[in-house]
Amino acid sequence: MLVAAVLGCRRPAPTTLARGKLAPELNGSLTWLNSTPLRLADLRGKVVLLDFFEYSCVNCIRTFPYIQEWEKRYASDGLVVIGIHTPQYGFSMDPENVFAGVERMRITFPVAVDSDSRIAQAYDNRFSPRVFLVDKNGRIRFDHTGEGAYTETELTIQELLREIDPTNNFPAPMGSVRGIDIPGAVCYPITPELYLGQMRGQLGNAERVLSNGLASFTVPEKRDEGRIYASGAWADQSEYLRHTRDTDQPEDFISLRYRATEVNVVMKPEDIYWLRVFVKQDGLWLSKEAAGEDIKYDESGRSYVEVKSPRMYNLIGHQSYGTYDLQLIVQSRGLSVYSFSFGTCETPKNVGSLTVDRRSS
């Protein structure tokens, strides 16, 4: 068992900008959401929180409740929150998809759509999520990569705001939104994030893929844990696996054997409005206790996900830690599957209800 040390959706180790360095200007975004374009030079005298994120990244999604609460608590004292959306996939370069993701997650702070990664390059950043705090003089004073360090981040916000007005009297840092964020949460060995596609994929099938990526796949008798296997007609493209035929019944599938308490998958429908993807675990339809927030059930009790837009879908919300077999079964052509991510932490015992203590007006 391991104490949580959760990083983000990109694996290369982040570099560190020297603290005290003047923060690079926010130049080069394709567009801005929730705001007209902002310049750090115009925000002198404020404390600026820069949140580098990707809307389909599970680690980023977990940080949003904290960031949004900090904005509510401290905006009147001089905190400005700015999101920098840097894409991880081809579809997340499209500002329309970013807008839909931001709207779905009810993000209200300004967001720079950094599809060409110009702002990310200026900050030498290749990781999501990553938070920088910029002081009233425009200098970087705090830099954190990945989930966690929420209390440390909020205390630093308060410290920097006191440099603006030493008389500020702030509340105690907010409590944990999730039990797994509480100090002492237990995290077990986990299946690492798994990608599909020829660039980063872990496809375990032995079939030779043609130059156009098309193949008819068969799952071998022996399967390795932490590898993805396809059955049926799929095209192995650069960053995703796409289903390529229609069948009378749900027949073709992707399977993997993993160990975790939670499972998420990034998927996109191609050429049609939505796709129904059936989900089984250990050969059975998902129990409602383990089902994630995106799971639905048909009149026969079969568990499925409606894939209507390119984003992350939560398949398994929480289950006892262990090793499981997961299947995603499809009937229609056009489903593209990009990656799987996993959760493995459990709430410490004897923890009561979790609340967010909001600052009184």
N, C-alpha and C positions, 0 to 999 in steps of 0.2 A: 504494500500500500504506500502511496506517495502523497505528500501534501501538494495541493494544486499549484501549478506554475504555468498558467495557460497563456500561450502565445497567440499568434494570429493566423490569417489565412494564407500568407506567403511564407515560404520556408527559408529563403536566404537571410542570413543574419543581418539585422539592421545596422547601419552606421550611425554614428553619433555626431550631431552638430555641437560645436563647442558652446557650452552654456555661457551666456553673456554676449554671444555674437549677435549682431543686428540680424533680425529675422528677414529672410529674402521676401521681396514683394510678391504679391499674388498675381503674377502675370501669366497669360497664355491659356486660360480656360476657354472652352468652346462657348459656354454660356453660364449664366447664374440662375439658380432656382431660389424662390422665396425672397429675392432681393435684387436690386440693381447691383452692378459690379462694385466691389469694395476694395479699398487700398489700405494697407497697414499704415501708410504715411498719414492717412486721414483719421486714424484711430489712436494717435498719440494721446496719452492721458487716460486710456482705457487699458484693461487687461483683456487679452485676446486668447481664447482657447481655439486652437486649430486641431480639428479631428479628421485625420486621414482615414477614409473608410471605403468599403465597396458594398453595395446594397445587397449582394447575394452572399456575403461573408458572415457565417454564423457568429464568429468571435466579435465582429463589429456590431451585429444586431444586439448582442448581449450587453454592450456598453451604452446603448442609446438611452435607457431609462435614467442612468446616472447623469449623462451629459444634459439631457433635457431638464432634469430636476435642478442641476446647478444653474442652468440658464434662468429658470424661474426664480430661484433663490437670490441670485446675485446680479441680474441685469440692471436693476435700479441702482446698484452700487458701482457699476462700471464694467461689468463682465460682458464681453461680446463673444459669442460662439459662432464659429465658421466651420462648416464641413468642406472637406476637399475630397471629392469622389474620384478615385483613381481606379480604372477598370482592371479586372482580373481576366475577363473573357471578352471575346469579340462582341457579343451582344450587349455587354455593359459599357461599351464605348458610345452607344447610341443615346443621345440626350433624352429621347422620348422614353426609353426603358428606364433610365435613371429617374426621370420625373415620376413615372409610375411607381417605382420602388420607394422613392421618398414619400410620395403621397400615401402609399399603402401603410408605411410604417409611421405615418403622422409626424414626420420630421418637419418642424416649423422654422428652424434656424437657417440662415443663408447657406447655400451649398454651391461651391464652384465645381462645375463639371469639367474635370481635368482629364479629358479623354486622350489627349496627346502626352500626358504625364509631364508637362512642362513644370508645373508647380512641384510635383513629386521629385523631379530631377533637381530643382533648385534647393530642395531640402534633403537631397541625397537619400530619399526614402524609397524602399522597395517592400514595405510591410504594411499590413492592415490588420487591426486598427493601430494607430499611433497618434498620441496626443502631445502637442507642444503647447506650453504656456508662454505667452509673450507679455512682457511687463509694460508699464506706462510709457517707457522710453523706447519701445520697439525692440527690445532685446529678449532672446530666448532664455528663459529661466528654469524650464522644466521640460523633460522629454521622457515619455514612457511608451513602450511598445507592448501591444497585446492587451488582454483583459487584466483586471485586477488593479491593485494600488489605488483603489477608489478613495479611501480615507486620506492617503498621502496627497493625492491630486487635489481634493477639496481643501485640505489644510493649506496647500500651496496657493490655491486661488485666494483664500482668505488673507494669507500673508501678503500677496501682491496687491490686493485691494486696500490693505491697511497702509501700504506705501502711498496710495492716493489720498486716503483719509484715515489718519491714525485713530480717530474717534469711533470708527466703525465697530459695532458690537455684533458679532456673528453667532449663529446657533451652532450647536454641536454638529459634526459631520453627519450626513444622512445615514440611516441604517442600510443593511443589505436588502436588495430587491429579491434575491434568490438565496435559498439556503446554501447552495454550493459556493456562494461568495463569502460566507462567514469564515473567519479564521478557524482552522481546525477541520474544515471540510476535507473529506478523504477522497483521493483520486487514485484509481487503479491503473495498471498497465493497459494501454489503449491501442486499438488499431489506428495507425496514422491515417491522415487524410489521403484518400485514394482518388486519382484522376483517370479519366478516360481520354482517348485520342492518342494519336501517334507521337505527339511531342512529349507528353508527360505520363502517358497511360500505363496502367498495370494489368492489361488484359492477359489472362492466363491461358487462353486457348492456343492450340498448336497450329490451327489452320493458317495457310499462307494468305495474306491479304493482298489483293490485286492493286495495281497502281492507282485505281480510282477509289480504293478503300473498300470495295464491295466484297462480301464473303458470306458463305453459309456456314455458320458456326455450330459445333457440337461440343457439349460439355464433357470433359473427360471423366472417367470413373474416379480418379484421385484428384482432389482439389486442395490447394494450399490455402491456409488462412491468410487473410489480407490481400487476396488477389481477386480480381473481377473476371467473371466468365460470362460469355454470351451464348445463347442458343437461338438458332434461326437466322433470318436474313437481316444483317446489319452492315452499315458502312462505317469503317474506322477512319474518321477524318482527323484533321490536325489536332483539335482540342475537344472532340466529343465523339460519341458513338451514336449513330442515327439508325433507327429502325426503318426498313425499306420495303415492306410489303404489307398487304391487307390479308387477314385470315378470317375464316368463318367464326372461329372462337378465339379467345385469348390463348395464345400458344407460344409465341416467341418470348424470351425472357432474358434478363440479366440476373445473375446470382453472385453472392459473395458470402463468405464465412468471416465473421468479425467478432470482436469482443468489445463491449461498451454498454452503457446504460441508455444512450440516446443516439438516434441516427437521423441525419439530414442528407438531402440529395439536391443538386442543382440540375434543373431540367428546363427544356424549352420546347414548345410546340412549333412545328414547321408547316407552313402552307395552309393550316386550318385553324379554326378559332380555339379549339380545345381538344385535349386527348384524355381518355380515361385510362389510368395505369393502375392495375390491380397489384396488391401487395400481400405477400404471404411471408410468414416466418416459421421456420421449422416445419414446413409443409402445411401449416394451418393459417386460416384468416386471422388477422390481428385481433387480440382481445382489446376491449375498450379501455382496460386499465393501462395497457402499454401504448395504445395508439397515440400518435402525435397530433398536433393541432390541425394538420391539413388532411387527415384521414377522414373519409366518409364511408358509409355502408349502403349497399343497394338492397333491394327488397328480398334478396336471398341471403343477406348477411355477409356478403363479400366485401372486404375492405379495399378501398381504392383511393386514388388521388386524382382530382381534376387539374390537369396541367393547362392553364389558360394563358400564362405569361412566363417569360424567362426569369426565373428566380430560384431561391432556395425553398425547398419544401421539407417540412418536419414530418418524418414517417413514424419514428418511435419517440414518444415524449419522455417516458421514464420507465425503466424496468430494472429488475435486480441485475446486478453486474454478472456477466457470464459470457459464454460463447454461443453465437446463434447463426443460423442460416437464413439469409434474406433473399427474397425473389421479387423482382419487378416484372410483371407480365403484361404484354401489350397485344392488341389486336389490329390496330390501324397503323399505317405507315406515318412517319413524320416526327416521331419522338426523338429528341436529341438529349442525351445524358452526358453531363460534364464531370461531375465529381461527387464523392461521398465524404461527409465529415461526421465525427462522432463525439459524444460526450461520455465522461466516465466518472464524474464526481458525485458524491453523495453528501447530503446534509448531515452535519454532526448530530448525534443523538441529544435528546432533551432540549431541542430548540423550539421555542414557542412560535407564535404567528409572526410573520414578517410585515413590517409597516414602513412606509416612507414618512419621516417626520418633516412636514412642510413648515417653512418659516411663517410665523404669524405676521399678518399685515399691520 
